[in-house]
């Protein structure tokens, strides 16, 4: 998989090649063709562009951002700055998209990519300005946001009705260790977190985030060895525990 490509660097790629830091976009694309194994590149050739970009942002993309100086203002970052691109996520996104298109013998359409990110940041700045300076707009956006969260929670309740059988990831350690159980939904609750802000700074309107949780009665422990840890960590009573709806998936009958 792309997220583990570095484990393959012993195959055909020298340490010196892995440490080489490209100074511009063209060199970055060439460098990827050198360090990624042929098997990985064949896999990428079989993907759609959307699937490749979606799956590589936190794997290959993170490696690029961390190792090619995009967070620290290296030569490659300065090359992007000269093009009007300033966020490392945007830089790695352009590198990955150009690399994908190079493999597929497609036009990079670099001007189009740059314009996309510049327009994104322009709209974001305009939106933030309105939040901070137009009270009526800010209140409307706050209401719309909080209403959308409540609507989404109601949809989730319908997707996982009471008595629905579900598979759930549950914590059993302070180190974010999880295992799965099978259970059934017996109740719902919403916890409200206050103090967050709408927008991209603490100057936006304060909002209430509503987090939906389900009480699940355990039917089966997928790893019976973790049973006592799960019960102790979650302070279970009557074989039930509260879980975030985001950790549940429905079991089709």
Beta strands, then each sheet from edge to edge (+ up, - down):
strand 1: 165-171
strand 2: 178-197
strand 3: 206-221
strand 4: 240-244
strand 5: 248-250
sheet 1: 4+ 3- 2+ 1- 5+
end
